[in-house]
């Protein structure tokens, strides 16, 4: 779905729209999902400094916030999962990077986590594809990316074991 200038402005004026479009990153004219995943790395750099229980609490609360925000945007636009809604990429990316919470910082591991999340988000292996097709509304927007994030986290864990 292509938005005109007035629709973009209305989306950014609404707190739910602002959150759902990843603080504007989802409005990228090229690869909005990738732009959202890249934008998610900035807050992750701060989030990774939290104690693990607090990290998981913040991610769970951000997931719930995303279900609300995405449901509001989906209901308003009558589109199941518009490309500019990228809060799901934020949460999926933060889940994908969980294995790095306990490892020393390395740019290549961050890049690998980013790439693995994008791979699983785009390829949509089962049950990611099932959730994408069968769960609707805000939960549906969010759930497939959470599952892609879990796959990416598992793959990143294997990668760190292989090279570590």
Secondary structure, DSSP 8 states (H G I E B T S, - for coil): ----HHHHHHHHHSHHHHHHTGGGGGG-SS-HHHHHHHHHHHHHHHHTTS-HHHHHHHHHHHHHHHHHHHHHHHHHHT-SS-TT--HHHHHHHHHHTGGGGGS---HHHHHHHHHHHHHHHHH--TTHHHHHHH--HHHHHHHHHHHHHHHHHHHHHHHHHHH-
